[in-house]
Amino acid sequence: MLVRIGILSQQSGVSADVLRSWERRYGLFTPERTAGGFRLYTDDDLRRVMLMKDLIAAGVSPAEAARQVLTRDIGSPVEVSLTGRLPGNECRVALAEALRSFSEASLEVAVDMVFARLDLDSAIREVFIPCLRDLGSDWAEGRATIGQEHFGVNALRGRLMGLSRGWDRGLGPRVVLARKRSSVLRPRDAANERAAATSSR
């Protein structure tokens, strides 16, 4: 049975954005296409996605998981190899390293791993926000460069903005979010104040 990417996403619990990334980065699928250019996926593709999820959940890196999936008979039982296991088996560790790496490929792999293990709300609350907060603190305290901070923030923002496509077409009422300006200095503001005080002595 051939299905489009939205159905594959619903059946597997993996976002369409991650599925496209796995196809582009690892060659996990070679989908047929309709005359209009829409991808069509098979039952074997669904089995590959579920196996990929199982391997990642067991601590295998996405790149190694894809290699194992592509070299295994898709109908064979899963035998997890821990080759390529990520440091500490922690999404936050992998993303924190990628944010400082100046490697967009490494960041994509780390984000893929996060989305394979967590839903969007959990990913934002438990991984993305803490990692960005730590990166900002490291920059303010001199443990990270301004280049690393800019790269990490901009690269992750671009990936998350891709997930927001179509959010404005919901059926509910439109909501505007805002926050009151805080009198508390952010880490970057505090660093600027310290630099200004030092230069004026």
Phi and psi in degrees as GROMACS dihedral restraints (atoms count N, CA, C in turn):
[ dihedral_restraints ]
;  ai    aj    ak    al  type     phi  dphi    fc
    3     4     5     6     1   -99.9    20    10
    4     5     6     7     1   131.6    20    10
    6     7     8     9     1  -131.8    20    10
    7     8     9    10     1   158.1    20    10
    9    10    11    12     1   -85.2    20    10
   10    11    12    13     1   171.3    20    10
   12    13    14    15     1   -63.8    20    10
   13    14    15    16     1   -31.3    20    10
   15    16    17    18     1   -63.7    20    10
   16    17    18    19     1   -40.4    20    10
   18    19    20    21     1   -69.3    20    10
   19    20    21    22     1   -41.9    20    10
   21    22    23    24     1   -59.5    20    10
   22    23    24    25     1   -39.9    20    10
   24    25    26    27     1   -63.2    20    10
   25    26    27    28     1   -43.8    20    10
   27    28    29    30     1   -64.6    20    10
   28    29    30    31     1   -41.5    20    10
   30    31    32    33     1   -69.6    20    10
   31    32    33    34     1   -34.1    20    10
   33    34    35    36     1   -96.2    20    10
   34    35    36    37     1   -20.9    20    10
   36    37    38    39     1    77.1    20    10
   37    38    39    40     1    15.9    20    10
   39    40    41    42     1  -111.5    20    10
   40    41    42    43     1   131.8    20    10
   42    43    44    45     1   -62.2    20    10
   43    44    45    46     1   153.0    20    10
   45    46    47    48     1   -60.7    20    10
   46    47    48    49     1   -33.8    20    10
   48    49    50    51     1   -62.8    20    10
   49    50    51    52     1   -43.4    20    10
   51    52    53    54     1   -68.9    20    10
   52    53    54    55     1   -40.1    20    10
   54    55    56    57     1   -59.8    20    10
   55    56    57    58     1   -43.9    20    10
   57    58    59    60     1   -63.8    20    10
   58    59    60    61     1   -38.8    20    10
   60    61    62    63     1   -64.5    20    10
   61    62    63    64     1   -43.5    20    10
   63    64    65    66     1   -63.0    20    10
   64    65    66    67     1   -38.7    20    10
   66    67    68    69     1   -65.5    20    10
   67    68    69    70     1   -45.6    20    10
   69    70    71    72     1   -71.9    20    10
   70    71    72    73     1   -43.5    20    10
   72    73    74    75     1   -83.2    20    10
   73    74    75    76     1   -39.3    20    10
   75    76    77    78     1  -114.4    20    10
   76    77    78    79     1    -6.3    20    10
   78    79    80    81     1    65.8    20    10
   79    80    81    82     1    33.8    20    10
   81    82    83    84     1   -65.6    20    10
   82    83    84    85     1   -29.5    20    10
   84    85    86    87     1  -130.0    20    10
   85    86    87    88     1   160.0    20    10
   87    88    89    90     1  -132.8    20    10
   88    89    90    91     1    75.6    20    10
   90    91    92    93     1   -70.4    20    10
   91    92    93    94     1   148.4    20    10
   93    94    95    96     1   -70.1    20    10
   94    95    96    97     1   166.1    20    10
   96    97    98    99     1  -132.1    20    10
   97    98    99   100     1   145.5    20    10
   99   100   101   102     1   -74.8    20    10
  100   101   102   103     1   172.2    20    10
  102   103   104   105     1   -58.8    20    10
  103   104   105   106     1   -28.1    20    10
  105   106   107   108     1   -86.2    20    10
  106   107   108   109     1     0.0    20    10
  108   109   110   111     1    93.2    20    10
  109   110   111   112     1     5.4    20    10
  111   112   113   114     1   -79.4    20    10
  112   113   114   115     1   137.5    20    10
  114   115   116   117     1   -70.4    20    10
  115   116   117   118     1   144.6    20    10
  117   118   119   120     1  -126.9    20    10
  118   119   120   121     1   129.0    20    10
  120   121   122   123     1  -114.3    20    10
  121   122   123   124     1   151.4    20    10
  123   124   125   126     1  -102.6    20    10
  124   125   126   127     1   175.5    20    10
  126   127   128   129     1   -62.9    20    10
  127   128   129   130     1   -35.8    20    10
  129   130   131   132     1   -64.0    20    10
  130   131   132   133     1   -36.0    20    10
  132   133   134   135     1   -61.9    20    10
  133   134   135   136     1   -42.2    20    10
  135   136   137   138     1   -61.3    20    10
  136   137   138   139     1   -42.1    20    10
  138   139   140   141     1   -63.7    20    10
  139   140   141   142     1   -37.4    20    10
  141   142   143   144     1   -62.9    20    10
  142   143   144   145     1   -41.7    20    10
  144   145   146   147     1   -62.9    20    10
  145   146   147   148     1   -45.6    20    10
  147   148   149   150     1   -65.6    20    10
  148   149   150   151     1   -37.8    20    10
  150   151   152   153     1   -67.0    20    10
  151   152   153   154     1   -41.0    20    10
  153   154   155   156     1   -58.7    20    10
  154   155   156   157     1   -44.7    20    10
  156   157   158   159     1   -61.1    20    10
  157   158   159   160     1   -43.6    20    10
  159   160   161   162     1   -61.5    20    10
  160   161   162   163     1   -43.2    20    10
  162   163   164   165     1   -66.3    20    10
  163   164   165   166     1   -44.1    20    10
  165   166   167   168     1   -63.7    20    10
  166   167   168   169     1   -41.1    20    10
  168   169   170   171     1   -63.5    20    10
  169   170   171   172     1   -26.2    20    10
  171   172   173   174     1   -83.7    20    10
  172   173   174   175     1    -1.5    20    10
  174   175   176   177     1   105.4    20    10
  175   176   177   178     1     4.8    20    10
  177   178   179   180     1   -82.4    20    10
  178   179   180   181     1   139.2    20    10
  180   181   182   183     1   -66.0    20    10
  181   182   183   184     1   152.2    20    10
  183   184   185   186     1   -55.7    20    10
  184   185   186   187     1   -41.2    20    10
  186   187   188   189     1   -63.2    20    10
  187   188   189   190     1   -44.6    20    10
  189   190   191   192     1   -70.0    20    10
  190   191   192   193     1   -37.2    20    10
  192   193   194   195     1   -60.5    20    10
  193   194   195   196     1   -44.5    20    10
  195   196   197   198     1   -62.4    20    10
  196   197   198   199     1   -41.0    20    10
  198   199   200   201     1   -60.7    20    10
  199   200   201   202     1   -43.6    20    10
  201   202   203   204     1   -66.1    20    10
  202   203   204   205     1   -40.8    20    10
  204   205   206   207     1   -62.3    20    10
  205   206   207   208     1   -43.8    20    10
  207   208   209   210     1   -74.1    20    10
  208   209   210   211     1   -19.8    20    10
  210   211   212   213     1  -101.6    20    10
  211   212   213   214     1     0.3    20    10
  213   214   215   216     1  -102.6    20    10
  214   215   216   217     1   145.2    20    10
  216   217   218   219     1   -62.5    20    10
  217   218   219   220     1   121.3    20    10
  219   220   221   222     1   -62.3    20    10
  220   221   222   223     1   -19.9    20    10
  222   223   224   225     1   -92.7    20    10
  223   224   225   226     1    -3.5    20    10
  225   226   227   228     1   -79.2    20    10
  226   227   228   229     1   157.4    20    10
  228   229   230   231     1   -67.2    20    10
  229   230   231   232     1   154.4    20    10
  231   232   233   234     1   -79.7    20    10
  232   233   234   235     1   125.7    20    10
  234   235   236   237     1  -125.1    20    10
  235   236   237   238     1   103.9    20    10
  237   238   239   240     1   -73.6    20    10
  238   239   240   241     1   126.2    20    10
  240   241   242   243     1  -100.2    20    10
  241   242   243   244     1   135.6    20    10
  243   244   245   246     1   -92.4    20    10
  244   245   246   247     1    13.1    20    10
  246   247   248   249     1   -61.3    20    10
  247   248   249   250     1   132.8    20    10
  249   250   251   252     1    85.0    20    10
  250   251   252   253     1    12.5    20    10
  252   253   254   255     1   -61.8    20    10
  253   254   255   256     1   137.3    20    10
  255   256   257   258     1   -77.8    20    10
  256   257   258   259     1   148.6    20    10
  258   259   260   261     1   -53.8    20    10
  259   260   261   262     1   121.3    20    10
  261   262   263   264     1    69.1    20    10
  262   263   264   265     1     2.7    20    10
  264   265   266   267     1    52.0    20    10
  265   266   267   268     1    38.2    20    10
  267   268   269   270     1  -120.4    20    10
  268   269   270   271     1   125.1    20    10
  270   271   272   273     1   -58.6    20    10
  271   272   273   274     1   -40.5    20    10
  273   274   275   276     1   -66.0    20    10
  274   275   276   277     1   -37.5    20    10
  276   277   278   279     1   -64.1    20    10
  277   278   279   280     1   -46.2    20    10
  279   280   281   282     1   -62.7    20    10
  280   281   282   283     1   -43.9    20    10
  282   283   284   285     1   -69.7    20    10
  283   284   285   286     1   -40.2    20    10
  285   286   287   288     1   -59.4    20    10
  286   287   288   289     1   -41.3    20    10
  288   289   290   291     1   -66.3    20    10
  289   290   291   292     1   -42.3    20    10
  291   292   293   294     1   -66.0    20    10
  292   293   294   295     1   -36.2    20    10
  294   295   296   297     1   -62.9    20    10
  295   296   297   298     1   -25.4    20    10
  297   298   299   300     1  -101.4    20    10
  298   299   300   301     1     5.6    20    10
  300   301   302   303     1   -91.2    20    10
  301   302   303   304     1   -14.8    20    10
  303   304   305   306     1    60.4    20    10
  304   305   306   307     1    20.2    20    10
  306   307   308   309     1  -117.5    20    10
  307   308   309   310     1   109.5    20    10
  309   310   311   312     1   -66.1    20    10
  310   311   312   313     1   -33.3    20    10
  312   313   314   315     1   -62.8    20    10
  313   314   315   316     1   -43.1    20    10
  315   316   317   318     1   -63.7    20    10
  316   317   318   319     1   -39.3    20    10
  318   319   320   321     1   -65.2    20    10
  319   320   321   322     1   -41.5    20    10
  321   322   323   324     1   -60.8    20    10
  322   323   324   325     1   -42.8    20    10
  324   325   326   327     1   -62.8    20    10
  325   326   327   328     1   -43.7    20    10
  327   328   329   330     1   -64.8    20    10
  328   329   330   331     1   -42.2    20    10
  330   331   332   333     1   -66.9    20    10
  331   332   333   334     1   -39.2    20    10
  333   334   335   336     1   -56.9    20    10
  334   335   336   337     1   -43.1    20    10
  336   337   338   339     1   -63.1    20    10
  337   338   339   340     1   -42.0    20    10
  339   340   341   342     1   -60.8    20    10
  340   341   342   343     1   -47.5    20    10
  342   343   344   345     1   -71.2    20    10
  343   344   345   346     1   -24.5    20    10
  345   346   347   348     1   -72.8    20    10
  346   347   348   349     1   -24.3    20    10
  348   349   350   351     1  -102.5    20    10
  349   350   351   352     1   -27.0    20    10
  351   352   353   354     1  -129.4    20    10
  352   353   354   355     1   151.3    20    10
  354   355   356   357     1   -75.3    20    10
  355   356   357   358     1   170.7    20    10
  357   358   359   360     1   -60.6    20    10
  358   359   360   361     1   -45.9    20    10
  360   361   362   363     1   -60.2    20    10
  361   362   363   364     1   -45.0    20    10
  363   364   365   366     1   -66.9    20    10
  364   365   366   367     1   -38.3    20    10
  366   367   368   369     1   -61.6    20    10
  367   368   369   370     1   -44.1    20    10
  369   370   371   372     1   -66.8    20    10
  370   371   372   373     1   -47.0    20    10
  372   373   374   375     1   -72.0    20    10
  373   374   375   376     1   -41.1    20    10
  375   376   377   378     1   -96.7    20    10
  376   377   378   379     1   -19.2    20    10
  378   379   380   381     1  -123.6    20    10
  379   380   381   382     1   -59.4    20    10
  381   382   383   384     1   -65.4    20    10
  382   383   384   385     1   -50.2    20    10
  384   385   386   387     1   -63.9    20    10
  385   386   387   388     1   -48.2    20    10
  387   388   389   390     1   -59.4    20    10
  388   389   390   391     1   -39.5    20    10
  390   391   392   393     1   -66.7    20    10
  391   392   393   394     1   -41.5    20    10
  393   394   395   396     1   -67.5    20    10
  394   395   396   397     1   -37.8    20    10
  396   397   398   399     1   -63.2    20    10
  397   398   399   400     1   -43.1    20    10
  399   400   401   402     1   -65.0    20    10
  400   401   402   403     1   -39.4    20    10
  402   403   404   405     1   -63.9    20    10
  403   404   405   406     1   -42.3    20    10
  405   406   407   408     1   -63.3    20    10
  406   407   408   409     1   -41.1    20    10
  408   409   410   411     1   -65.9    20    10
  409   410   411   412     1   -40.7    20    10
  411   412   413   414     1   -62.8    20    10
  412   413   414   415     1   -39.3    20    10
  414   415   416   417     1   -64.8    20    10
  415   416   417   418     1   -45.9    20    10
  417   418   419   420     1   -62.5    20    10
  418   419   420   421     1   -30.4    20    10
  420   421   422   423     1   -99.9    20    10
  421   422   423   424     1     8.9    20    10
  423   424   425   426     1    83.0    20    10
  424   425   426   427     1    10.1    20    10
  426   427   428   429     1   -90.6    20    10
  427   428   429   430     1   -11.0    20    10
  429   430   431   432     1  -136.1    20    10
  430   431   432   433     1   149.5    20    10
  432   433   434   435     1   -84.2    20    10
  433   434   435   436     1   163.1    20    10
  435   436   437   438     1   -63.7    20    10
  436   437   438   439     1   -32.0    20    10
  438   439   440   441     1   -64.4    20    10
  439   440   441   442     1   -42.2    20    10
  441   442   443   444     1   -64.2    20    10
  442   443   444   445     1   -41.9    20    10
  444   445   446   447     1   -63.0    20    10
  445   446   447   448     1   -45.3    20    10
  447   448   449   450     1   -66.0    20    10
  448   449   450   451     1   -43.4    20    10
  450   451   452   453     1   -60.4    20    10
  451   452   453   454     1   -51.5    20    10
  453   454   455   456     1   -59.7    20    10
  454   455   456   457     1   -48.2    20    10
  456   457   458   459     1   -64.6    20    10
  457   458   459   460     1   -47.6    20    10
  459   460   461   462     1   -68.2    20    10
  460   461   462   463     1   -39.9    20    10
  462   463   464   465     1   -66.3    20    10
  463   464   465   466     1   -43.2    20    10
  465   466   467   468     1   -69.6    20    10
  466   467   468   469     1   -38.1    20    10
  468   469   470   471     1   -59.1    20    10
  469   470   471   472     1   -43.9    20    10
  471   472   473   474     1   -61.2    20    10
  472   473   474   475     1   -41.0    20    10
  474   475   476   477     1   -66.2    20    10
  475   476   477   478     1   -42.6    20    10
  477   478   479   480     1   -71.5    20    10
  478   479   480   481     1   -33.9    20    10
  480   481   482   483     1   -62.2    20    10
  481   482   483   484     1   -33.0    20    10
  483   484   485   486     1   -62.5    20    10
  484   485   486   487     1   -30.1    20    10
  486   487   488   489     1   -74.0    20    10
  487   488   489   490     1   -19.0    20    10
  489   490   491   492     1   -88.6    20    10
  490   491   492   493     1    -1.0    20    10
  492   493   494   495     1   -59.5    20    10
  493   494   495   496     1   128.7    20    10
  495   496   497   498     1    89.7    20    10
  496   497   498   499     1    -5.4    20    10
  498   499   500   501     1   -63.1    20    10
  499   500   501   502     1   -24.7    20    10
  501   502   503   504     1   -79.5    20    10
  502   503   504   505     1     1.3    20    10
  504   505   506   507     1  -104.3    20    10
  505   506   507   508     1    21.9    20    10
  507   508   509   510     1   -69.5    20    10
  508   509   510   511     1   169.3    20    10
  510   511   512   513     1   -92.0    20    10
  511   512   513   514     1   -16.1    20    10
  513   514   515   516     1   -82.4    20    10
  514   515   516   517     1  -179.3    20    10
  516   517   518   519     1   -69.8    20    10
  517   518   519   520     1   152.2    20    10
  519   520   521   522     1   -77.4    20    10
  520   521   522   523     1   137.2    20    10
  522   523   524   525     1  -121.3    20    10
  523   524   525   526     1   135.2    20    10
  525   526   527   528     1  -107.0    20    10
  526   527   528   529     1   127.3    20    10
  528   529   530   531     1  -107.5    20    10
  529   530   531   532     1   138.7    20    10
  531   532   533   534     1  -150.2    20    10
  532   533   534   535     1   164.3    20    10
  534   535   536   537     1  -138.1    20    10
  535   536   537   538     1   152.4    20    10
  537   538   539   540     1   -72.4    20    10
  538   539   540   541     1   139.3    20    10
  540   541   542   543     1   -60.7    20    10
  541   542   543   544     1   133.0    20    10
  543   544   545   546     1   -92.3    20    10
  544   545   546   547     1   144.6    20    10
  546   547   548   549     1   -86.9    20    10
  547   548   549   550     1    -5.5    20    10
  549   550   551   552     1   -82.8    20    10
  550   551   552   553     1   131.4    20    10
  552   553   554   555     1   -71.7    20    10
  553   554   555   556     1   133.6    20    10
  555   556   557   558     1   -73.4    20    10
  556   557   558   559     1   163.5    20    10
  558   559   560   561     1   -53.8    20    10
  559   560   561   562     1   -41.0    20    10
  561   562   563   564     1   -66.8    20    10
  562   563   564   565     1   -41.0    20    10
  564   565   566   567     1   -63.0    20    10
  565   566   567   568     1   -41.6    20    10
  567   568   569   570     1   -62.3    20    10
  568   569   570   571     1   -41.0    20    10
  570   571   572   573     1   -64.5    20    10
  571   572   573   574     1   -40.4    20    10
  573   574   575   576     1   -64.2    20    10
  574   575   576   577     1   -39.8    20    10
  576   577   578   579     1   -64.0    20    10
  577   578   579   580     1   -41.9    20    10
  579   580   581   582     1   -63.4    20    10
  580   581   582   583     1   -41.6    20    10
  582   583   584   585     1   -64.3    20    10
  583   584   585   586     1   -40.5    20    10
  585   586   587   588     1   -66.0    20    10
  586   587   588   589     1   -39.9    20    10
  588   589   590   591     1   -65.7    20    10
  589   590   591   592     1   -38.0    20    10
  591   592   593   594     1   -67.8    20    10
  592   593   594   595     1   -41.2    20    10
  594   595   596   597     1   -70.6    20    10
  595   596   597   598     1   -20.9    20    10
  597   598   599   600     1   -88.8    20    10
  598   599   600   601     1    -5.1    20    10
